[in-house]
Amino acid sequence: MAIEEKRLYPRLTLKVEDGYFVHFLCPDQASLAAPIVNLSAGGINLVVPEATRGPIQEGDALILKQIAGGRSLSFLADIRAEIRWIRPLDGGRHLSVGCKFMDLAEPVRQQLSQFVHSERMSRGQYD
């Protein structure tokens, strides 16, 4: 039996090797670049070194400046995202960071949904 998707927006699962990286502007104006492990019209999940834990905290508002790699996602720029959770990975060397897009314009959300749908189809991520 297939697992039922309970999320409002289906997500695209990525591997670090896929080469999709997000560039955020942090609250202290520092830049944060990290590989993306999943993406949806609702938010983004990235992996960062554990040392990043100090500069970012749950509840922080980040500004997504750019997503690099793979197909062009240039329409995703200057998007506000809130860190919803931070969890340790692989024995604590890295952190998984889940961010929710805030105030995403509907045309941008639709374009992102189309991208996710297309990539999921081409990667066989549908049952």
N, C-alpha and C positions, 0 to 999 in steps of 0.2 A: 504494500500500500504506500502511495506517495505521501510525503510530508505536506501538509496543507500550509500554504503561506498565509500567515496571520498579519503580516505587515500591510500598512496602507499602500506603500510603494514597493514593488519588487526590487530586489537589489542584485547588482552585478557583482559576482565574486571575482576578485583579481588575485594574482600572485605577484610577489615582489618582482619576479622575472619578467612580468608583462610590461614593466617600465612606466607605469602611470605614477606620477609624483604630484603632490599638491604643495603649493607655496602659500603659507598663511602669514599674515601680519598679526603678531601677538599684542596683547594689551600694553606691554612695555615698549612697543614699536620694534621689537626684535623680529627677525624673520625665522620662520620654521618651515623646513622642507622635509617631506616624509613620503614614503611609498603608501599607496592606497591599496587596501585589501578588500574593500567593498564600497559600492557607490549606489545611491538611489536618488529619486527625486525628493526624498525627505532628508537625506543626510549623507555622511561620509564616515568611513572607518579607516584610520591610518595606524601605522606602527612607527613608534619613535624610540630612541634609546632611553633607558631608564634615567639617565642623567638629565633628561628634559623635564622630569617630574617637577623640579623646582619652579621653572618659569611658567608652567601651565597648570591650571587647577580646574576641577569641575566647576561649571558655572561661568568660566571665562568666555568672553565674546571675542572671537577671532574674525579676521577679514580674509576670505579666500581671494587671493590675488590672481592665481593662475593654476591650471592643471596642465602639466606637461607630459608628453609621451603619447604613443598610440595615435588614435584619431583625434582630430582637433576638437577641443572643448573650450575654445576661446570665448564662447558665449557665457562661460562661467567666470566672471571677474567681478571683483568688488562685492562679493556675496558675504553677508554676515552669517556666522555659524556659532552656535553655543556648544561648548564642551559639556556633554550630558553625562559621560562616565569615562573613567580611566581604570584599566585593569592590567595587572602584571601578566607577562607572557614569558615563555621559555626560561623558567627559573628566576625571573626578575630582571633579566638583562635588557628586556624591551617592554614597552607598554603598548597596549591596544587603546586607542583613543576614539571614542564615538562622538561625533558632532552632528547636531541637527541644524539644517538650514533655516534661517529666520527671515521672514518677510520676503521670500523668493517670489518674484513676479510670475504670474501664471504662464505667460508665454515662455519664460525661461524654464519653468517646471515642466511644461509640456515638451520642450525641446530635449531636456535631460531625460525625461521618461522615454522618449523615442530612441535616444541613444542607448539607454539601458536595455530596452526591449530588443533592439537590433543586435547589440553585442551579446546578449543572453542567447538569442537564437543562433548566432554564428558560433558560439562556444558550446552549444548543446546543454545549456543550463535550464532548459525546460524539459519536463517529463514528456 
